[in-house]
Amino acid sequence: MTLGTAALLLAAAVVGLVLSCKTLRERRALRTACIVLLALIALVLAGYMGLTALFVDAVRNQPPAP
């Protein structure tokens, strides 16, 4: 997965979180399930993006080969 795809999916998960809070007021169980699922997806994607940035930085700052 590319970093751009991960960013797009993260934005979609955040929008889904906001919309599920606003639109699912009467259906408490469904709202809770959606919030938990989308928050987990957002957390995984944010971790993926952070690790990608960390690994790219590590590759850029490698010492030169002897």
C-alpha positions as CSV (number, residue, x, y, z in Angstrom):
1,M,0.0,0.0,0.0
2,T,1.4,3.4,-0.9
3,L,1.6,6.2,1.6
4,G,-1.0,8.3,-0.4
5,T,-3.5,5.4,-0.2
6,A,-3.0,5.1,3.5
7,A,-3.5,8.9,4.0
8,L,-6.7,8.7,1.9
9,L,-8.0,5.8,3.9
10,L,-7.2,7.5,7.1
11,A,-9.1,10.6,6.0
12,A,-12.1,8.4,5.0
13,A,-12.0,6.7,8.4
14,V,-12.0,10.0,10.2
15,V,-14.9,11.2,8.1
16,G,-16.7,8.0,8.8
17,L,-16.2,8.5,12.6
18,V,-17.7,11.9,12.5
19,L,-20.6,10.9,10.3
20,S,-21.4,7.8,12.4
21,C,-21.5,10.0,15.6
22,K,-23.9,12.4,13.9
23,T,-26.2,10.1,12.0
24,L,-26.5,7.1,14.3
25,R,-28.0,8.7,17.4
26,E,-30.9,6.3,17.9
27,R,-29.1,3.1,17.1
28,R,-26.7,3.0,20.1
29,A,-25.2,-0.5,19.5
30,L,-24.5,0.1,15.8
31,R,-23.0,3.5,16.6
32,T,-20.7,2.0,19.2
33,A,-19.6,-0.8,16.8
34,C,-18.9,1.7,14.0
35,I,-16.9,4.0,16.2
36,V,-14.8,1.1,17.6
37,L,-14.2,-0.3,14.1
38,L,-13.3,3.0,12.5
39,A,-11.1,4.1,15.4
40,L,-9.2,0.8,15.1
41,I,-8.7,1.3,11.4
42,A,-7.6,4.9,11.9
43,L,-5.1,3.8,14.5
44,V,-3.6,1.1,12.3
45,L,-3.3,3.4,9.4
46,A,-1.7,6.1,11.5
47,G,0.8,3.6,12.8
48,Y,1.5,2.4,9.3
49,M,2.2,5.9,8.1
50,G,4.4,6.6,11.1
51,L,6.4,3.5,10.6
52,T,6.8,4.2,6.9
53,A,8.2,7.7,7.7
54,L,10.5,6.1,10.3
55,F,11.8,3.5,7.8
56,V,12.3,6.1,5.0
57,D,14.2,8.3,7.4
58,A,16.4,5.4,8.5
59,V,17.2,4.5,4.9
60,R,18.1,8.2,4.1
61,N,20.4,8.5,7.0
62,Q,22.3,5.2,6.5
63,P,26.1,5.5,6.8
64,P,27.9,5.1,3.5
65,A,28.9,1.5,2.6
66,P,32.7,0.9,2.9
